[in-house]
């Protein structure tokens, strides 16, 4: 017999668990909820960094926060002081544990270790076939792709990364400052930058992000990290406590055009939660999940949170400029942080600016390449 639920969440990644955590609220105690996830979700497989003005839902597990950032390129080095924002870091292992404790405490949410094979929608409900069983639900939230991404569609680029959590014998870091972007390394025809997130004077995450569709081996990432630690942090003795590697798709092709949403609602990456021009996603996922919960509370028909709008158009322009090399990526970000207050740039990347603020943003980088890209995108 098929087991029935009010809500089924397919995938216990960042989006799935962020939504499930909010659904643990007593307001939803009468809903029956199931999470389907094939993995144990205990490993520290990634680190999320984001900026936020106020207290966030997951502040209890923020492992470090900073009010000062550093930016470096061949053109300038600058300290970026934050006023209203804090730059925050959360380790995935802490996030998974925190959410699972709340979910286990809430006996209305079931969790099964299984893999989804197919999802079918009818007028009455949604049917999910897994490797082990079959379930039906009134609504399904899924955080996986129905089909492979079209990497040939303009504009698409992978942000791939490799990082080490290291511990030094002697003090090597300023724990009050995080390196937001460091472009001083050889770009090798790509867009490449390091970031350094120190937890103490002797502990930090050192990670490289690369915008390209040519993925690398772990050995290649490790070589770049080794050289950066030697040449820019100037240390040779340290222990590698953890490693992380991954790929983030940067594209606007997943933004849902359908209004209203069906009984099957994409969340996270397949819904367009990853900022197409920067790769940031954690804060956007929290906004999306809160939007869903607010609609459920109000008993409203669910609508897509990420839509085609002026910000998605801005992302297309930025990707056009960067991927066609109309201007180098380090030059674009240098001009932004040289000419504008850092919080204006961060607010823009969070898509929380107004048109007047956006005009100021547009005048900071070289105008000719961006104007050309805008004309191409409008054509």
C-alpha positions as a Markdown table, in Angstrom:
| # | Residue | x | y | z |
|---|---|---|---|---|
| 1 | Unk | 0.0 | 0.0 | 0.0 |
| 2 | Unk | 1.3 | 3.4 | -0.9 |
| 3 | Unk | 2.0 | 5.6 | 2.1 |
| 4 | Unk | 0.5 | 9.1 | 1.9 |
| 5 | Unk | 2.0 | 12.4 | 3.1 |
| 6 | Unk | 1.0 | 16.1 | 3.0 |
| 7 | Unk | 4.5 | 17.1 | 1.9 |
| 8 | Unk | 7.5 | 15.1 | 0.7 |
| 9 | Unk | 10.9 | 16.7 | 0.4 |
| 10 | Unk | 13.2 | 15.0 | -2.1 |
| 11 | Unk | 16.8 | 15.7 | -1.1 |
| 12 | Unk | 18.3 | 16.6 | 2.3 |
| 13 | Unk | 20.8 | 19.1 | 1.0 |
| 14 | Unk | 20.9 | 22.8 | 2.0 |
| 15 | Unk | 17.5 | 23.6 | 0.5 |
| 16 | Unk | 15.7 | 20.5 | 1.6 |
| 17 | Unk | 16.9 | 20.7 | 5.2 |
| 18 | Unk | 16.4 | 24.5 | 5.4 |
| 19 | Unk | 12.8 | 24.0 | 4.4 |
| 20 | Unk | 12.3 | 21.0 | 6.7 |
| 21 | Unk | 13.8 | 22.9 | 9.6 |
| 22 | Unk | 11.2 | 25.6 | 9.2 |
| 23 | Unk | 8.4 | 23.1 | 8.9 |
| 24 | Unk | 9.3 | 21.9 | 12.4 |
| 25 | Unk | 7.4 | 24.9 | 13.6 |
| 26 | Unk | 4.4 | 24.0 | 15.8 |
| 27 | Unk | 2.2 | 25.8 | 13.3 |
| 28 | Unk | 2.7 | 22.9 | 10.9 |
| 29 | Unk | 2.3 | 20.1 | 13.5 |
| 30 | Unk | -0.8 | 18.7 | 11.7 |
| 31 | Unk | 1.1 | 18.2 | 8.5 |
| 32 | Unk | 2.6 | 14.8 | 7.7 |
| 33 | Unk | 6.0 | 15.2 | 6.1 |
| 34 | Unk | 8.6 | 12.9 | 4.6 |
| 35 | Unk | 12.2 | 13.5 | 3.7 |
| 36 | Unk | 13.8 | 11.1 | 1.1 |
| 37 | Unk | 17.6 | 11.2 | 1.0 |
| 38 | Unk | 20.0 | 8.5 | -0.1 |
| 39 | Unk | 23.0 | 9.8 | 1.8 |
| 40 | Unk | 23.7 | 9.9 | 5.5 |
| 41 | Unk | 24.5 | 13.6 | 5.5 |
| 42 | Unk | 27.1 | 13.6 | 8.3 |
| 43 | Unk | 30.2 | 14.6 | 6.3 |
| 44 | Unk | 31.6 | 18.1 | 6.2 |
| 45 | Unk | 31.4 | 18.1 | 2.4 |
| 46 | Unk | 31.3 | 21.9 | 1.9 |
| 47 | Unk | 31.4 | 25.3 | 3.6 |
| 48 | Unk | 28.8 | 28.0 | 3.1 |
| 49 | Unk | 29.8 | 31.7 | 3.4 |
| 50 | Unk | 27.3 | 34.5 | 3.1 |
| 51 | Unk | 26.6 | 38.0 | 4.4 |
| 52 | Unk | 23.6 | 39.0 | 6.4 |
| 53 | Unk | 22.4 | 42.1 | 8.2 |
| 54 | Unk | 20.3 | 40.6 | 11.0 |
| 55 | Unk | 20.1 | 37.5 | 13.1 |
| 56 | Unk | 19.6 | 34.5 | 10.8 |
| 57 | Unk | 17.8 | 31.3 | 11.4 |
| 58 | Unk | 21.1 | 29.4 | 11.4 |
| 59 | Unk | 23.1 | 31.8 | 13.5 |
| 60 | Unk | 23.4 | 29.2 | 16.3 |
| 61 | Unk | 25.8 | 27.2 | 14.1 |
| 62 | Unk | 27.7 | 30.0 | 12.5 |
| 63 | Unk | 31.3 | 28.9 | 13.2 |
| 64 | Unk | 32.8 | 32.3 | 12.5 |
| 65 | Unk | 31.8 | 35.8 | 11.6 |
| 66 | Unk | 33.7 | 38.8 | 10.4 |
| 67 | Unk | 33.1 | 42.6 | 10.2 |
| 68 | Unk | 36.2 | 43.2 | 8.0 |
| 69 | Unk | 37.1 | 41.8 | 4.7 |
| 70 | Unk | 40.1 | 42.0 | 2.4 |
| 71 | Unk | 40.2 | 42.3 | -1.4 |
| 72 | Unk | 43.3 | 41.8 | -3.5 |
| 73 | Unk | 44.1 | 42.0 | -7.2 |
| 74 | Unk | 47.0 | 43.1 | -9.4 |
| 75 | Unk | 45.4 | 46.6 | -9.3 |
| 76 | Unk | 44.9 | 47.2 | -5.6 |
| 77 | Unk | 44.6 | 45.8 | -2.1 |
| 78 | Unk | 41.8 | 47.1 | 0.1 |
| 79 | Unk | 40.3 | 46.5 | 3.5 |
| 80 | Unk | 36.5 | 46.4 | 3.3 |
| 81 | Unk | 34.8 | 47.3 | 6.6 |
| 82 | Unk | 31.3 | 46.2 | 7.1 |
| 83 | Unk | 28.7 | 48.3 | 9.0 |
| 84 | Unk | 25.3 | 46.6 | 8.8 |
| 85 | Unk | 26.4 | 43.3 | 7.4 |
| 86 | Unk | 28.3 | 40.4 | 9.0 |
| 87 | Unk | 30.1 | 37.9 | 6.8 |
| 88 | Unk | 29.3 | 34.4 | 8.2 |
| 89 | Unk | 30.6 | 30.9 | 7.7 |
| 90 | Unk | 28.8 | 27.6 | 8.3 |
| 91 | Unk | 30.3 | 24.2 | 8.0 |
| 92 | Unk | 28.0 | 21.6 | 6.3 |
| 93 | Unk | 28.5 | 19.0 | 9.0 |
| 94 | Unk | 27.3 | 21.5 | 11.7 |
| 95 | Unk | 24.3 | 22.4 | 9.5 |
| 96 | Unk | 23.3 | 18.7 | 8.8 |
| 97 | Unk | 23.5 | 17.8 | 12.5 |
| 98 | Unk | 21.6 | 20.9 | 13.6 |
| 99 | Unk | 18.7 | 20.3 | 11.2 |
| 100 | Unk | 18.6 | 16.5 | 11.9 |
| 101 | Unk | 18.3 | 17.1 | 15.6 |
| 102 | Unk | 15.3 | 19.3 | 15.2 |
| 103 | Unk | 13.8 | 17.0 | 12.6 |
| 104 | Unk | 14.2 | 13.9 | 14.9 |
| 105 | Unk | 12.7 | 15.8 | 17.8 |
| 106 | Unk | 9.7 | 16.6 | 15.6 |
| 107 | Unk | 7.9 | 13.2 | 15.4 |
| 108 | Unk | 5.7 | 14.5 | 12.5 |
| 109 | Unk | 8.7 | 14.4 | 10.0 |
| 110 | Unk | 9.8 | 11.0 | 8.7 |
| 111 | Unk | 13.2 | 10.4 | 7.1 |
| 112 | Unk | 14.0 | 7.5 | 4.9 |
| 113 | Unk | 17.3 | 6.5 | 3.2 |
| 114 | Unk | 16.3 | 5.9 | -0.4 |
| 115 | Unk | 16.7 | 7.2 | -3.9 |
| 116 | Unk | 14.0 | 8.7 | -6.0 |
| 117 | Unk | 13.6 | 6.9 | -9.4 |
| 118 | Unk | 10.6 | 8.9 | -10.8 |
| 119 | Unk | 8.0 | 11.5 | -9.9 |
| 120 | Unk | 4.5 | 11.6 | -11.5 |
| 121 | Unk | 1.9 | 14.3 | -11.1 |
| 122 | Unk | -1.9 | 13.8 | -11.5 |
| 123 | Unk | -4.9 | 16.0 | -10.8 |
| 124 | Unk | -5.2 | 14.5 | -7.3 |
| 125 | Unk | -1.7 | 14.1 | -6.0 |
| 126 | Unk | 2.0 | 13.3 | -6.8 |
| 127 | Unk | 3.4 | 9.8 | -6.9 |
| 128 | Unk | 7.0 | 9.1 | -6.0 |
| 129 | Unk | 8.6 | 5.9 | -7.0 |
| 130 | Unk | 11.9 | 5.1 | -5.1 |
| 131 | Unk | 14.2 | 2.2 | -5.3 |
| 132 | Unk | 12.4 | 0.6 | -2.3 |
| 133 | Unk | 8.9 | 1.9 | -2.2 |
| 134 | Unk | 6.2 | 4.2 | -3.5 |
| 135 | Unk | 4.7 | 7.3 | -1.9 |
| 136 | Unk | 2.0 | 9.8 | -2.7 |
| 137 | Unk | 1.8 | 13.4 | -1.5 |
| 138 | Unk | -0.2 | 16.6 | -1.9 |
| 139 | Unk | 3.0 | 18.6 | -2.6 |
| 140 | Unk | 6.6 | 17.6 | -3.4 |
| 141 | Unk | 9.6 | 19.8 | -3.0 |
| 142 | Unk | 12.6 | 18.5 | -4.9 |
| 143 | Unk | 16.2 | 19.5 | -5.0 |
| 144 | Unk | 17.5 | 17.6 | -8.0 |
| 145 | Unk | 17.5 | 18.1 | -11.7 |
| 146 | Unk | 15.1 | 16.3 | -14.0 |
| 147 | Unk | 17.6 | 16.4 | -16.8 |
| 148 | Unk | 21.2 | 17.3 | -17.3 |
| 149 | Unk | 22.2 | 20.9 | -17.6 |
| 150 | Unk | 22.8 | 22.4 | -21.0 |
| 151 | Unk | 26.4 | 23.6 | -20.7 |
| 152 | Unk | 26.2 | 24.9 | -24.3 |
| 153 | Unk | 23.4 | 27.4 | -23.5 |
| 154 | Unk | 24.5 | 31.0 | -23.1 |
| 155 | Unk | 25.5 | 31.7 | -20.5 |
| 156 | Unk | 26.7 | 28.7 | -18.5 |
| 157 | Unk | 29.9 | 28.3 | -16.5 |
| 158 | Unk | 31.0 | 26.0 | -13.6 |
| 159 | Unk | 32.4 | 27.5 | -10.5 |
| 160 | Unk | 34.6 | 24.7 | -9.3 |
| 161 | Unk | 36.6 | 24.8 | -6.1 |
| 162 | Unk | 39.0 | 23.1 | -3.8 |
| 163 | Unk | 39.9 | 24.0 | -0.3 |
| 164 | Unk | 41.8 | 23.0 | 2.8 |
| 165 | Unk | 41.1 | 23.6 | 6.5 |
| 166 | Unk | 44.6 | 24.1 | 7.8 |
| 167 | Unk | 46.2 | 24.5 | 11.2 |
| 168 | Unk | 49.6 | 26.1 | 11.7 |
| 169 | Unk | 52.1 | 25.8 | 14.5 |
| 170 | Unk | 52.6 | 29.6 | 14.8 |
| 171 | Unk | 50.1 | 32.4 | 14.4 |
| 172 | Unk | 49.5 | 33.1 | 10.7 |
| 173 | Unk | 46.1 | 34.7 | 10.4 |
| 174 | Unk | 44.1 | 37.7 | 11.7 |
| 175 | Unk | 40.9 | 36.1 | 12.9 |
| 176 | Unk | 39.1 | 39.4 | 12.7 |
| 177 | Unk | 39.5 | 39.6 | 8.9 |
| 178 | Unk | 38.5 | 37.3 | 6.1 |
| 179 | Unk | 40.0 | 37.5 | 2.6 |
| 180 | Unk | 36.9 | 37.9 | 0.4 |
| 181 | Unk | 38.7 | 37.7 | -3.0 |
| 182 | Unk | 42.3 | 37.4 | -3.9 |
| 183 | Unk | 42.9 | 37.6 | -7.7 |
| 184 | Unk | 46.7 | 37.9 | -7.5 |
| 185 | Unk | 47.3 | 34.4 | -8.7 |
| 186 | Unk | 47.9 | 33.5 | -12.4 |
| 187 | Unk | 44.4 | 33.6 | -14.0 |
| 188 | Unk | 45.5 | 31.1 | -16.7 |
| 189 | Unk | 42.8 | 32.3 | -19.1 |
| 190 | Unk | 40.0 | 31.8 | -16.5 |
| 191 | Unk | 38.6 | 33.8 | -13.6 |
| 192 | Unk | 40.3 | 32.6 | -10.5 |
| 193 | Unk | 40.5 | 33.8 | -6.9 |
| 194 | Unk | 41.3 | 32.6 | -3.5 |
| 195 | Unk | 39.5 | 33.3 | -0.3 |
| 196 | Unk | 40.8 | 32.8 | 3.2 |
| 197 | Unk | 38.4 | 32.4 | 6.2 |
| 198 | Unk | 40.3 | 32.3 | 9.5 |
| 199 | Unk | 38.7 | 30.8 | 12.6 |
| 200 | Unk | 41.7 | 31.7 | 14.8 |
| 201 | Unk | 45.3 | 32.9 | 14.5 |
| 202 | Unk | 46.3 | 29.3 | 13.6 |
| 203 | Unk | 43.2 | 27.9 | 11.8 |
| 204 | Unk | 41.7 | 28.8 | 8.4 |
| 205 | Unk | 39.9 | 27.6 | 5.4 |
| 206 | Unk | 42.0 | 28.4 | 2.3 |
| 207 | Unk | 40.1 | 27.8 | -0.9 |
| 208 | Unk | 40.3 | 28.5 | -4.6 |
| 209 | Unk | 37.3 | 29.2 | -6.8 |
| 210 | Unk | 37.6 | 29.0 | -10.6 |
| 211 | Unk | 35.1 | 30.1 | -13.2 |
| 212 | Unk | 35.5 | 27.7 | -16.2 |
| 213 | Unk | 34.0 | 24.6 | -17.7 |
| 214 | Unk | 37.3 | 22.7 | -17.6 |
| 215 | Unk | 37.2 | 20.9 | -14.3 |
| 216 | Unk | 40.4 | 19.9 | -12.5 |
| 217 | Unk | 41.7 | 16.9 | -10.6 |
| 218 | Unk | 42.1 | 17.1 | -6.8 |
| 219 | Unk | 45.9 | 17.1 | -7.4 |
| 220 | Unk | 45.7 | 20.2 | -9.5 |
| 221 | Unk | 43.6 | 22.0 | -6.9 |
| 222 | Unk | 46.0 | 20.9 | -4.2 |
| 223 | Unk | 49.0 | 22.2 | -6.1 |
| 224 | Unk | 47.4 | 25.7 | -6.5 |
| 225 | Unk | 46.5 | 25.7 | -2.8 |
| 226 | Unk | 50.0 | 24.7 | -1.8 |
| 227 | Unk | 51.5 | 27.5 | -3.9 |
| 228 | Unk | 49.1 | 30.1 | -2.6 |
| 229 | Unk | 49.8 | 29.2 | 1.1 |
| 230 | Unk | 53.6 | 29.4 | 0.4 |
| 231 | Unk | 53.6 | 32.6 | -1.7 |
| 232 | Unk | 50.8 | 34.7 | -0.2 |
| 233 | Unk | 50.3 | 33.5 | 3.4 |
| 234 | Unk | 54.0 | 32.8 | 3.7 |
| 235 | Unk | 53.9 | 29.7 | 5.7 |
| 236 | Unk | 55.4 | 26.3 | 5.1 |
| 237 | Unk | 54.5 | 24.3 | 8.2 |
| 238 | Unk | 50.9 | 23.4 | 8.7 |
| 239 | Unk | 48.5 | 20.4 | 9.0 |
| 240 | Unk | 45.6 | 19.8 | 6.6 |
| 241 | Unk | 42.7 | 18.9 | 8.8 |
| 242 | Unk | 40.0 | 18.7 | 6.2 |
| 243 | Unk | 39.6 | 19.0 | 2.4 |
| 244 | Unk | 36.6 | 19.9 | 0.3 |
| 245 | Unk | 36.0 | 20.0 | -3.5 |
| 246 | Unk | 33.0 | 20.7 | -5.5 |
| 247 | Unk | 31.2 | 22.2 | -8.5 |
| 248 | Unk | 28.6 | 25.0 | -8.6 |
| 249 | Unk | 26.6 | 25.6 | -11.8 |
| 250 | Unk | 26.3 | 29.3 | -12.6 |
| 251 | Unk | 23.5 | 29.8 | -15.1 |
| 252 | Unk | 20.0 | 31.4 | -15.2 |
| 253 | Unk | 18.5 | 28.5 | -17.2 |
| 254 | Unk | 16.9 | 27.0 | -14.1 |
| 255 | Unk | 14.8 | 30.0 | -13.1 |
| 256 | Unk | 11.2 | 28.7 | -13.2 |
| 257 | Unk | 9.0 | 30.7 | -15.6 |
| 258 | Unk | 5.8 | 28.9 | -14.6 |
| 259 | Unk | 3.3 | 30.8 | -12.5 |
| 260 | Unk | 1.8 | 29.5 | -10.3 |
| 261 | Unk | 3.9 | 26.5 | -9.4 |
| 262 | Unk | 2.5 | 23.0 | -9.8 |
| 263 | Unk | 2.3 | 20.3 | -7.1 |
| 264 | Unk | 6.0 | 19.7 | -7.7 |
| 265 | Unk | 8.1 | 22.6 | -6.6 |
| 266 | Unk | 11.8 | 22.9 | -7.3 |
| 267 | Unk | 13.9 | 24.3 | -4.5 |
| 268 | Unk | 17.6 | 25.0 | -4.3 |
| 269 | Unk | 19.8 | 24.7 | -7.4 |
| 270 | Unk | 17.2 | 23.5 | -10.0 |
| 271 | Unk | 15.0 | 26.5 | -9.0 |
| 272 | Unk | 17.6 | 29.1 | -9.8 |
| 273 | Unk | 18.8 | 29.6 | -6.2 |
| 274 | Unk | 22.4 | 29.8 | -7.1 |
| 275 | Unk | 23.2 | 33.4 | -8.1 |
| 276 | Unk | 24.2 | 33.1 | -11.7 |
| 277 | Unk | 26.9 | 35.7 | -11.7 |
| 278 | Unk | 28.6 | 34.9 | -8.4 |
| 279 | Unk | 27.7 | 31.4 | -7.3 |
| 280 | Unk | 26.4 | 32.4 | -3.9 |
| 281 | Unk | 23.4 | 30.4 | -2.8 |
| 282 | Unk | 23.0 | 30.0 | 1.0 |
| 283 | Unk | 21.3 | 33.3 | 1.7 |
| 284 | Unk | 19.1 | 33.0 | -1.4 |
| 285 | Unk | 18.0 | 29.5 | -0.3 |
| 286 | Unk | 17.0 | 30.9 | 3.1 |
| 287 | Unk | 14.9 | 33.6 | 1.4 |
| 288 | Unk | 13.2 | 31.0 | -0.9 |
| 289 | Unk | 12.4 | 28.6 | 2.0 |
| 290 | Unk | 11.0 | 31.4 | 4.1 |
| 291 | Unk | 8.9 | 32.5 | 1.1 |
| 292 | Unk | 7.5 | 28.9 | 0.8 |
| 293 | Unk | 6.7 | 28.7 | 4.5 |
| 294 | Unk | 5.0 | 32.1 | 4.5 |
| 295 | Unk | 2.8 | 31.0 | 1.6 |
| 296 | Unk | 1.9 | 27.8 | 3.4 |
| 297 | Unk | 1.0 | 29.7 | 6.6 |
| 298 | Unk | -1.3 | 31.9 | 4.6 |
| 299 | Unk | -2.8 | 29.0 | 2.7 |
| 300 | Unk | -1.8 | 30.6 | -0.5 |
| 301 | Unk | -1.1 | 28.9 | -3.8 |
| 302 | Unk | 2.6 | 28.4 | -4.1 |
| 303 | Unk | 4.5 | 30.6 | -6.5 |
| 304 | Unk | 8.1 | 30.4 | -7.8 |
| 305 | Unk | 10.4 | 32.6 | -5.8 |
| 306 | Unk | 13.2 | 33.0 | -8.4 |
| 307 | Unk | 11.8 | 34.6 | -11.6 |
| 308 | Unk | 13.0 | 36.2 | -14.7 |
| 309 | Unk | 13.5 | 39.8 | -13.7 |
| 310 | Unk | 15.9 | 42.7 | -13.9 |
| 311 | Unk | 18.4 | 40.9 | -11.6 |
| 312 | Unk | 18.5 | 37.7 | -13.8 |
| 313 | Unk | 19.0 | 40.1 | -16.8 |
| 314 | Unk | 22.0 | 41.7 | -14.9 |
| 315 | Unk | 23.4 | 38.2 | -14.3 |
| 316 | Unk | 23.2 | 37.5 | -18.1 |
| 317 | Unk | 25.1 | 40.7 | -18.8 |
| 318 | Unk | 27.8 | 39.9 | -16.3 |
| 319 | Unk | 28.2 | 36.4 | -17.6 |
| 320 | Unk | 28.3 | 37.7 | -21.1 |
| 321 | Unk | 31.1 | 40.1 | -20.2 |
| 322 | Unk | 33.1 | 37.6 | -18.2 |
| 323 | Unk | 32.8 | 34.6 | -20.5 |
| 324 | Unk | 33.5 | 36.4 | -23.7 |
| 325 | Unk | 36.4 | 38.2 | -22.0 |
| 326 | Unk | 35.2 | 41.6 | -22.9 |
| 327 | Unk | 37.0 | 42.7 | -19.7 |
| 328 | Unk | 38.9 | 40.7 | -17.1 |
| 329 | Unk | 37.0 | 39.5 | -14.1 |
| 330 | Unk | 39.6 | 40.9 | -11.6 |
| 331 | Unk | 39.3 | 44.3 | -13.3 |
| 332 | Unk | 35.5 | 44.3 | -12.9 |
| 333 | Unk | 35.6 | 43.4 | -9.2 |
| 334 | Unk | 38.5 | 45.8 | -8.6 |
| 335 | Unk | 36.5 | 48.7 | -10.0 |
| 336 | Unk | 33.4 | 47.8 | -8.0 |
| 337 | Unk | 35.3 | 47.7 | -4.7 |
| 338 | Unk | 37.5 | 50.7 | -5.5 |
| 339 | Unk | 34.6 | 53.0 | -6.4 |
| 340 | Unk | 31.7 | 51.8 | -4.2 |
| 341 | Unk | 31.1 | 51.1 | -0.6 |
| 342 | Unk | 31.4 | 47.4 | 0.0 |
| 343 | Unk | 27.9 | 47.2 | 1.5 |
| 344 | Unk | 26.4 | 48.6 | -1.7 |
| 345 | Unk | 28.0 | 45.8 | -3.7 |
| 346 | Unk | 26.8 | 43.2 | -1.2 |
| 347 | Unk | 23.3 | 44.5 | -1.2 |
| 348 | Unk | 23.3 | 44.4 | -5.0 |
| 349 | Unk | 24.5 | 40.8 | -5.1 |
| 350 | Unk | 21.7 | 39.9 | -2.6 |
| 351 | Unk | 19.3 | 41.5 | -5.2 |
| 352 | Unk | 18.0 | 43.9 | -2.6 |
| 353 | Unk | 18.9 | 47.2 | -4.3 |
| 354 | Unk | 16.6 | 49.7 | -6.0 |
| 355 | Unk | 17.1 | 51.2 | -9.5 |
| 356 | Unk | 18.9 | 54.3 | -8.2 |
| 357 | Unk | 21.4 | 52.1 | -6.3 |
| 358 | Unk | 21.8 | 49.9 | -9.4 |
| 359 | Unk | 22.7 | 52.8 | -11.6 |
| 360 | Unk | 25.6 | 53.6 | -9.3 |
| 361 | Unk | 26.7 | 49.9 | -9.6 |
| 362 | Unk | 26.6 | 50.1 | -13.4 |
| 363 | Unk | 28.8 | 53.1 | -13.6 |
| 364 | Unk | 31.7 | 51.5 | -11.6 |
| 365 | Unk | 33.1 | 49.0 | -14.1 |
| 366 | Unk | 34.2 | 49.9 | -17.6 |
| 367 | Unk | 30.9 | 51.0 | -19.3 |
| 368 | Unk | 31.7 | 50.1 | -22.9 |
| 369 | Unk | 32.0 | 46.3 | -22.5 |
| 370 | Unk | 28.9 | 46.2 | -20.3 |
| 371 | Unk | 26.9 | 48.3 | -22.8 |
| 372 | Unk | 27.9 | 46.1 | -25.6 |
| 373 | Unk | 26.9 | 43.0 | -23.6 |
| 374 | Unk | 23.5 | 44.6 | -22.7 |
| 375 | Unk | 22.8 | 45.3 | -26.4 |
| 376 | Unk | 23.7 | 41.7 | -27.3 |
| 377 | Unk | 21.4 | 40.3 | -24.6 |
| 378 | Unk | 18.5 | 42.5 | -25.8 |
| 379 | Unk | 18.9 | 41.5 | -29.4 |
